């Protein structure tokens, strides 16, 4: 019995996207990356969970600062 549904092969799709990217100029690639970053930033800014995300980000940042201070203090930087 053959199933009528056909699912896309992720490897083929990734290869196709890579080929498309390689055909772009460096300026076009850069603009695509900037557009992707802007989209992500906009999604974060408009998220209903923005406050939770900001609080988590601040907590992670504080923890990294603590770890770096401890590392530098221990090794005399």
Helices and strands as residue ranges (DSSP letters): H 10-22, H 26-46, H 50-75
